[in-house]
């Protein structure tokens, strides 16, 4: 190859190399990993947030209260700061713990709920229980609460686990629930009465149900499975529960018991 040919070949190489680099430079670059993106909730209109409030009232208020201050479910004030928009959206769409996913909502409506929850603000001053937790533990033991409820590894499994119940329930919830436990039973503790075609009557907590069978659990922790074709009736028992009412407790004992339950927050 003579000098002229070498010069031409070198020029062509530089030309194609430059063109390739130009294409690389012009190509759109992927965002850097972990790059912040604006939350869809930040783009919602006031009408979207108003719709989110209506959806919350219909789908969420029975557990979290109409103002989000907590009932069966935890207080949601300040949850946006703790979980972030994406975290709230994930809970709405996928559920968490005892809360099932809200299957009736599409993504747009779920974000509208997130937009409303963002307006709830911080939790504010924490309501203080006014009783004596140590004396409340005695009331708890004297009334046999451990037969149905577990704290840590001790206690029964018929009722809800109470190890960290004080983290998510205000004292007002405990007062209301202890006086009338059937009014708002915890999710998964619906009471059902079944009567077989040969007249046998059983009432218990509905553990599971499908097209063909229903399984109940009684207060003693015994399970009963029924073939639906052999049942005469299946009757939900609204307003009833296997847990007794404690409305006969003295005001002092009630205050102490509520103080004890409010103190159950697990390892801090």
N, C-alpha and C positions, 0 to 999 in steps of 0.2 A: 504494500500500500504506500503510494507516494505521499508527499506532504500535503498536497491539495485534498486528497481523499480523506486523510486523517483529520484535517480541519473540518471537512464537511460532516464526517461521522461524529466528531465531538460536538459540533453545533446542533445536529439532530438530537443527540443524547440530552444536551442541556434544554432543548426546546420541549421534548416530551417530559423530562423531569420537572420543568417549570410548570407545564400544563397540569401535571398530576398534583403538584403541590397547591396549585391554584384551586383545583377541584376540592382538595381536602380542606383548604381554608374556607371555601365558600359553603361547604356542607354544614347543615344545622348541627349544632353541638348538643349532646344530651345534657340535661341539668346535672350538676354535681351531686353525688350521693348525699342524701340527708338534706337536700335543699328544701327550704321552707316553702310551702304552698298555702295560699289563702284558703281558709276553711269555707266550704259552701254555705255554712251558716252565716258567715259575715256578709254574704251577698243577698240575703233574704230581705224582702220588702216588709213593711209593716203589716200588709195583708197576709203575708206568709206566716208571720209570727202570730197573728190573730187566729189563723187556721190551726197553727200548732197548739195554741191554748185550747181550742175546741177539741182537738184530737186528744190532748192530754186529759181533759175533763172526762172524755168518753172511755179512754183506754187505760189511763194511769192513776186517776184520782182515787179509785177505790182502795188502792194500796198506799199511795204516797200522799193522799190528801189533796183537796182542790187547790191549795196554795203551795203544794210541794213540801209541806213541813213534816210529813211523815205520819203514817198510821201503822198498817201492817208492814209496809215497806219503809226504807230509811228516809230521813230528811234529805231533800235534794238541794237545799239552799247552799250555794257555794260549791256544788259538785263540778261545775264547769272549770273552776280553778284547779280542782284536784285531778280530774280525769281528762279534761280537754274536750273539744268538740268531737274529735274522732272517737274518743273513748265512750262518750255518751251515745253517739250514733251506733257503735258496735253493740252496746248493751241493748238498745232499742231493737236492733235488727236480729241479734243473735242470742239475747238473753244472758243471764249470769246467775249462778247460784240457784235460788228457788224461783227466780223470775224467768218465765219462758219468753222466747222471742215473740214479738208482736207481728204475727204472720199477715195480718190484714193490711199492713202499711207497705207501700212501695218506698223507694229511696227518697223521693221528693218529699213525701209526707213525713218520713222519719227525720229528715233534716228540718222540717218545719217544727217538729217537736223539740229538736235540739235548740232551735232558735228561741222557742218559748222558755225552755229550761235555763237558757243563758240569762234571761231577764230576772230570774229568781234571786240573784245576788248572793251575798255571803250568808252564813248560818246565823250570824249575830250572837248575842249573849246566849250561852247555853243554859237552859232551864235547870235549876238545881233541885234535886230531891230533898225533902225537908225532914226525912226520918233518919233513924240510926241503922246503918247497914248491918252492924253486928247483931243487933236485936232482930233485924229483918231476917237474918239467916236462921235464927231460932224459930221464927214464925213459919218460914219455909219448911224447916224440918218437922215441926210439930203438925203441920197440915198434910204431911205425906207427899209433898210436891215431887220429891225425888223418885217416887214410884213410877212416874210417867215421864219426867224430864231429866235429861243428863246435863251435868256441868263438868266439863272435861271428860274423864273416863268413868265418872261415878254417876249412877242414876239409870232410869229406864229409858226406853226408846219409843214409847207410845206417842208422846207429845214432842213438840219441837225442841231442838237442842238449844240450851240457854247460855253456853259458855261466853259468847260475846254479844248477848242480846242488848246490853246497855250501851253499845256503840251506836246503835241505829234506832233506838226507840226512846222518845222523850218520856218523862214521868207521866204526863197526861195519858199517853197510850196505855201504860200499865194500869192506871186507875180505871180507865174505861173498860179494858179487857178483863180485868179481874172481877169487876162487878157484873159484866154481861158478856161472857166469853163466846156465846153463840151468835152475837150480833155481827161480828166480823171475824170468823174463824180464819186462821192462817191458811195460805194456799196449800192445797194437798191434804187438808184435814176436814173435807166435807163429809158430813154424816149422812148415811143412806140406810134405809130400811127395806129389806126384801122379804117377800112372803112366797114360799114355794107352793106349788099346786096342791100338795098334800097338807098344807096348813102350817108348816114350820116358819117361824118368824125370827129374823136376825137383823140386828141393827149394829152398824159399825162404821169405821172410817173407810172410805173408798180408797183402796190401794191402787187398783188398776181396773180398766174396763175396755173391752173391745166388742166386736160384733157378736161374739158367741158366749163370752164369760164375763163375770164381774167378781172381783176379789175384795173382801172386806176384812178389817182387822178390829177386834174388840178391845176394850180397855185393858184386858189382861195380856194383850199382845198376841192373841191367837188369831190365825188366819183361816178364812173360810172362802172357798172357791165355789161358785154356782154356775151351772149351765143355764143360760137364759131361757132355753126352750122349756125348762122345768119350773120356771118362776111364774107366779101369778101376777105379782106387782114388783116394781122397783120404784121406790119413793124417796127422793131427796128430802132431807129434814132441815129446811132453812130455819135459822134461829136457834138450832139445837146443837149441842156439842157433848163429847164425852167428858169434857172438863167441867167440874162443878163451879158454880158462882161463889165468890168470896165476899159478897156484899154484906154478910153478917159479921165480918171482922170489925173490931173496934177501930175508930179513926186512927188511934195511935199505932195499932198493929198494921193497918193498911199503909200508913206512912212509912213504917219501918220496912215492910215487905217491898214496897216500891223502891225505897232507897237501896235495898239489897240488890234487887234486880237491875237497877240503874248502874250499880257498881260492877256488874259482870261485863268486863271489857277484855278479858283474856290477857295475854302477856303484852305489856306496853313497851 
